[in-house]
């Protein structure tokens, strides 16, 4: 879990890395930043690992997400960020990551670019207690229903990203 004084990469609105600042400054000024997002699917591809964020998270506390990930460090590259965050949050390491697509998300308080990855995993999942309150495997059919339900308390950028992933999955772009 990042600390307020941790240095993170910042970007301009076009997606060009322009420098770094503290995580606290990035949040306070709603600066453009980048995140990695890793979808963990079972080996057969029929289930996705979904978790609920802790109430102490600095953004979207207590909400559900199907993406493990986090903010890109000042000197970090995206694939390294994805591997680091997946290992930290869910204890998953040593499995290949497949790059899916890049996306952007903007709200009143959050502006980010993200690179989405997928990992196939049937091994144990170990939550980082500071970031993940609980989690478990969810069938794709249930995930679709939950994402479609506006009352399900899901991380907003995660919902947008999941909808894009599902559309592309349905179009046959991913297996």
C-alpha positions as YAML, in Angstrom:
chain: A
units: angstrom
residues:
- id: 1
  name: UNK
  ca: [0.00, 0.00, 0.00]
- id: 2
  name: UNK
  ca: [1.40, 3.36, -1.01]
- id: 3
  name: UNK
  ca: [2.19, 6.06, 1.50]
- id: 4
  name: UNK
  ca: [1.21, 9.73, 1.13]
- id: 5
  name: UNK
  ca: [4.85, 10.75, 0.57]
- id: 6
  name: UNK
  ca: [5.54, 8.01, -2.02]
- id: 7
  name: UNK
  ca: [6.59, 9.48, -5.38]
- id: 8
  name: UNK
  ca: [4.27, 8.61, -8.26]
- id: 9
  name: UNK
  ca: [4.43, 9.36, -11.97]
- id: 10
  name: UNK
  ca: [2.24, 12.20, -13.25]
- id: 11
  name: UNK
  ca: [1.01, 12.76, -16.79]
- id: 12
  name: UNK
  ca: [-0.54, 15.44, -18.94]
- id: 13
  name: UNK
  ca: [-4.07, 15.02, -20.31]
- id: 14
  name: UNK
  ca: [-2.67, 13.50, -23.52]
- id: 15
  name: UNK
  ca: [-1.01, 10.68, -21.61]
- id: 16
  name: UNK
  ca: [2.61, 11.86, -21.71]
- id: 17
  name: UNK
  ca: [4.63, 11.33, -18.55]
- id: 18
  name: UNK
  ca: [5.64, 14.80, -17.35]
- id: 19
  name: UNK
  ca: [7.28, 14.13, -13.98]
- id: 20
  name: UNK
  ca: [6.50, 12.94, -10.50]
- id: 21
  name: UNK
  ca: [5.02, 14.14, -7.25]
- id: 22
  name: UNK
  ca: [3.94, 12.68, -3.95]
- id: 23
  name: UNK
  ca: [0.86, 10.49, -3.86]
- id: 24
  name: UNK
  ca: [-0.75, 12.99, -1.46]
- id: 25
  name: UNK
  ca: [-0.15, 15.89, -3.87]
- id: 26
  name: UNK
  ca: [-1.46, 13.85, -6.82]
- id: 27
  name: UNK
  ca: [-4.67, 13.07, -4.89]
- id: 28
  name: UNK
  ca: [-5.08, 16.61, -3.50]
- id: 29
  name: UNK
  ca: [-4.78, 18.21, -6.94]
- id: 30
  name: UNK
  ca: [-6.51, 15.41, -8.89]
- id: 31
  name: UNK
  ca: [-3.52, 15.13, -11.19]
- id: 32
  name: UNK
  ca: [-3.41, 12.76, -14.15]
- id: 33
  name: UNK
  ca: [-1.58, 9.61, -13.14]
- id: 34
  name: UNK
  ca: [-1.32, 6.01, -14.31]
- id: 35
  name: UNK
  ca: [-2.35, 2.70, -12.83]
- id: 36
  name: UNK
  ca: [-1.98, -0.95, -13.63]
- id: 37
  name: UNK
  ca: [-5.10, -3.12, -13.53]
- id: 38
  name: UNK
  ca: [-4.87, -6.91, -13.43]
- id: 39
  name: UNK
  ca: [-7.89, -9.15, -13.91]
- id: 40
  name: UNK
  ca: [-7.28, -12.55, -12.30]
- id: 41
  name: UNK
  ca: [-9.19, -15.33, -14.06]
- id: 42
  name: UNK
  ca: [-9.31, -19.00, -13.22]
- id: 43
  name: UNK
  ca: [-7.36, -21.31, -15.51]
- id: 44
  name: UNK
  ca: [-10.54, -22.32, -17.34]
- id: 45
  name: UNK
  ca: [-11.50, -18.66, -17.75]
- id: 46
  name: UNK
  ca: [-14.96, -19.10, -16.22]
- id: 47
  name: UNK
  ca: [-14.37, -17.23, -12.95]
- id: 48
  name: UNK
  ca: [-12.84, -13.90, -11.94]
- id: 49
  name: UNK
  ca: [-11.36, -13.03, -8.57]
- id: 50
  name: UNK
  ca: [-13.37, -10.20, -6.97]
- id: 51
  name: UNK
  ca: [-12.36, -8.43, -3.79]
- id: 52
  name: UNK
  ca: [-13.66, -5.71, -1.49]
- id: 53
  name: UNK
  ca: [-11.33, -2.87, -0.62]
- id: 54
  name: UNK
  ca: [-10.68, -2.00, 3.01]
- id: 55
  name: UNK
  ca: [-12.39, 0.98, 4.60]
- id: 56
  name: UNK
  ca: [-8.99, 2.67, 4.99]
- id: 57
  name: UNK
  ca: [-8.20, 2.90, 1.26]
- id: 58
  name: UNK
  ca: [-7.62, 6.50, 0.14]
- id: 59
  name: UNK
  ca: [-9.87, 6.14, -2.91]
- id: 60
  name: UNK
  ca: [-13.20, 4.25, -3.11]
- id: 61
  name: UNK
  ca: [-12.92, 2.56, 0.31]
- id: 62
  name: UNK
  ca: [-15.11, -0.47, 0.98]
- id: 63
  name: UNK
  ca: [-16.06, -0.98, -2.65]
- id: 64
  name: UNK
  ca: [-15.75, -4.11, -4.74]
- id: 65
  name: UNK
  ca: [-13.34, -4.52, -7.64]
- id: 66
  name: UNK
  ca: [-12.35, -7.26, -10.07]
- id: 67
  name: UNK
  ca: [-8.99, -5.61, -10.82]
- id: 68
  name: UNK
  ca: [-5.87, -5.78, -8.68]
- id: 69
  name: UNK
  ca: [-3.61, -2.85, -9.28]
- id: 70
  name: UNK
  ca: [-2.32, 0.46, -8.22]
- id: 71
  name: UNK
  ca: [-0.57, 3.70, -8.99]
- id: 72
  name: UNK
  ca: [2.53, 3.75, -11.16]
- id: 73
  name: UNK
  ca: [5.63, 4.72, -9.21]
- id: 74
  name: UNK
  ca: [7.80, 7.63, -10.33]
- id: 75
  name: UNK
  ca: [10.49, 5.44, -11.93]
- id: 76
  name: UNK
  ca: [8.34, 2.39, -12.69]
- id: 77
  name: UNK
  ca: [7.18, 0.81, -15.94]
- id: 78
  name: UNK
  ca: [3.62, -0.47, -16.31]
- id: 79
  name: UNK
  ca: [4.27, -4.24, -16.49]
- id: 80
  name: UNK
  ca: [6.50, -4.04, -13.40]
- id: 81
  name: UNK
  ca: [3.78, -2.07, -11.60]
- id: 82
  name: UNK
  ca: [1.21, -4.74, -12.53]
- id: 83
  name: UNK
  ca: [3.40, -7.60, -11.27]
- id: 84
  name: UNK
  ca: [4.21, -5.71, -8.04]
- id: 85
  name: UNK
  ca: [0.59, -4.81, -7.29]
- id: 86
  name: UNK
  ca: [-0.71, -8.31, -8.06]
- id: 87
  name: UNK
  ca: [1.85, -9.82, -5.68]
- id: 88
  name: UNK
  ca: [1.20, -7.21, -2.97]
- id: 89
  name: UNK
  ca: [-2.61, -7.21, -3.03]
- id: 90
  name: UNK
  ca: [-3.43, -10.85, -3.79]
- id: 91
  name: UNK
  ca: [-0.17, -12.70, -3.20]
- id: 92
  name: UNK
  ca: [-0.12, -13.89, -6.81]
- id: 93
  name: UNK
  ca: [3.26, -14.08, -8.50]
- id: 94
  name: UNK
  ca: [5.13, -16.10, -11.07]
- id: 95
  name: UNK
  ca: [2.26, -16.25, -13.54]
- id: 96
  name: UNK
  ca: [2.41, -14.60, -16.97]
- id: 97
  name: UNK
  ca: [0.55, -11.36, -17.52]
- id: 98
  name: UNK
  ca: [-1.17, -10.72, -20.84]
- id: 99
  name: UNK
  ca: [-1.57, -7.08, -21.79]
- id: 100
  name: UNK
  ca: [-5.20, -6.47, -22.80]
- id: 101
  name: UNK
  ca: [-5.64, -2.77, -23.58]
- id: 102
  name: UNK
  ca: [-5.05, 0.80, -22.41]
- id: 103
  name: UNK
  ca: [-7.83, 3.02, -21.16]
- id: 104
  name: UNK
  ca: [-8.44, 6.30, -19.39]
- id: 105
  name: UNK
  ca: [-10.87, 7.34, -16.69]
- id: 106
  name: UNK
  ca: [-11.86, 10.80, -15.52]
- id: 107
  name: UNK
  ca: [-14.23, 11.93, -12.79]
- id: 108
  name: UNK
  ca: [-14.44, 15.05, -10.63]
- id: 109
  name: UNK
  ca: [-11.64, 13.79, -8.39]
- id: 110
  name: UNK
  ca: [-9.81, 11.02, -10.26]
- id: 111
  name: UNK
  ca: [-7.94, 11.30, -13.56]
- id: 112
  name: UNK
  ca: [-6.01, 8.26, -14.66]
- id: 113
  name: UNK
  ca: [-4.61, 6.23, -17.50]
- id: 114
  name: UNK
  ca: [-4.56, 2.50, -17.00]
- id: 115
  name: UNK
  ca: [-3.12, -0.53, -18.69]
- id: 116
  name: UNK
  ca: [-5.26, -3.63, -18.25]
- id: 117
  name: UNK
  ca: [-3.65, -7.05, -17.93]
- id: 118
  name: UNK
  ca: [-4.98, -10.54, -17.37]
- id: 119
  name: UNK
  ca: [-3.46, -13.32, -15.28]
- id: 120
  name: UNK
  ca: [-4.72, -16.90, -15.23]
- id: 121
  name: UNK
  ca: [-4.38, -18.39, -11.76]
- id: 122
  name: UNK
  ca: [-5.71, -21.38, -9.87]
- id: 123
  name: UNK
  ca: [-3.35, -21.16, -6.92]
- id: 124
  name: UNK
  ca: [-3.85, -19.67, -3.49]
- id: 125
  name: UNK
  ca: [-4.78, -16.02, -3.01]
- id: 126
  name: UNK
  ca: [-3.41, -14.14, -0.01]
- id: 127
  name: UNK
  ca: [-4.89, -10.72, 0.71]
- id: 128
  name: UNK
  ca: [-2.81, -7.78, 1.81]
- id: 129
  name: UNK
  ca: [-4.80, -6.89, 4.95]
- id: 130
  name: UNK
  ca: [-4.22, -3.13, 4.57]
- id: 131
  name: UNK
  ca: [-5.87, -3.11, 1.13]
- id: 132
  name: UNK
  ca: [-8.19, -6.11, 0.75]
- id: 133
  name: UNK
  ca: [-10.96, -6.80, 3.27]
- id: 134
  name: UNK
  ca: [-12.29, -9.96, 1.62]
- id: 135
  name: UNK
  ca: [-12.51, -11.67, -1.74]
- id: 136
  name: UNK
  ca: [-13.42, -14.76, -3.68]
- id: 137
  name: UNK
  ca: [-14.02, -16.31, -7.07]
- id: 138
  name: UNK
  ca: [-17.09, -15.13, -8.99]
- id: 139
  name: UNK
  ca: [-18.53, -16.82, -12.10]
- id: 140
  name: UNK
  ca: [-18.45, -14.59, -15.19]
- id: 141
  name: UNK
  ca: [-22.25, -14.72, -15.40]
- id: 142
  name: UNK
  ca: [-22.59, -13.30, -11.89]
- id: 143
  name: UNK
  ca: [-19.91, -10.68, -12.53]
- id: 144
  name: UNK
  ca: [-21.87, -9.48, -15.59]
- id: 145
  name: UNK
  ca: [-25.02, -9.13, -13.47]
- id: 146
  name: UNK
  ca: [-23.21, -7.30, -10.68]
- id: 147
  name: UNK
  ca: [-21.50, -4.87, -13.06]
- id: 148
  name: UNK
  ca: [-24.87, -4.10, -14.67]
- id: 149
  name: UNK
  ca: [-26.41, -3.31, -11.27]
- id: 150
  name: UNK
  ca: [-25.81, 0.40, -10.53]
- id: 151
  name: UNK
  ca: [-26.52, -0.24, -6.83]
- id: 152
  name: UNK
  ca: [-23.67, -2.76, -6.45]
- id: 153
  name: UNK
  ca: [-20.89, -0.78, -4.70]
- id: 154
  name: UNK
  ca: [-18.12, -1.26, -7.24]
- id: 155
  name: UNK
  ca: [-15.09, 0.95, -7.81]
- id: 156
  name: UNK
  ca: [-16.28, 3.28, -10.62]
- id: 157
  name: UNK
  ca: [-13.17, 3.05, -12.80]
- id: 158
  name: UNK
  ca: [-13.12, -0.73, -12.29]
- id: 159
  name: UNK
  ca: [-16.72, -0.97, -13.49]
- id: 160
  name: UNK
  ca: [-15.90, 1.02, -16.65]
- id: 161
  name: UNK
  ca: [-12.85, -1.12, -17.31]
- id: 162
  name: UNK
  ca: [-14.77, -4.37, -16.69]
- id: 163
  name: UNK
  ca: [-17.53, -3.32, -19.11]
- id: 164
  name: UNK
  ca: [-14.93, -2.65, -21.79]
- id: 165
  name: UNK
  ca: [-13.24, -6.00, -21.12]
- id: 166
  name: UNK
  ca: [-16.57, -7.87, -21.28]
- id: 167
  name: UNK
  ca: [-17.53, -6.20, -24.58]
- id: 168
  name: UNK
  ca: [-14.20, -7.20, -26.08]
- id: 169
  name: UNK
  ca: [-14.46, -10.71, -24.62]
- id: 170
  name: UNK
  ca: [-17.92, -11.08, -26.19]
- id: 171
  name: UNK
  ca: [-16.51, -9.86, -29.51]
- id: 172
  name: UNK
  ca: [-13.96, -12.69, -29.42]
- id: 173
  name: UNK
  ca: [-10.91, -10.49, -28.87]
- id: 174
  name: UNK
  ca: [-9.89, -12.50, -25.79]
- id: 175
  name: UNK
  ca: [-10.35, -16.14, -24.93]
...
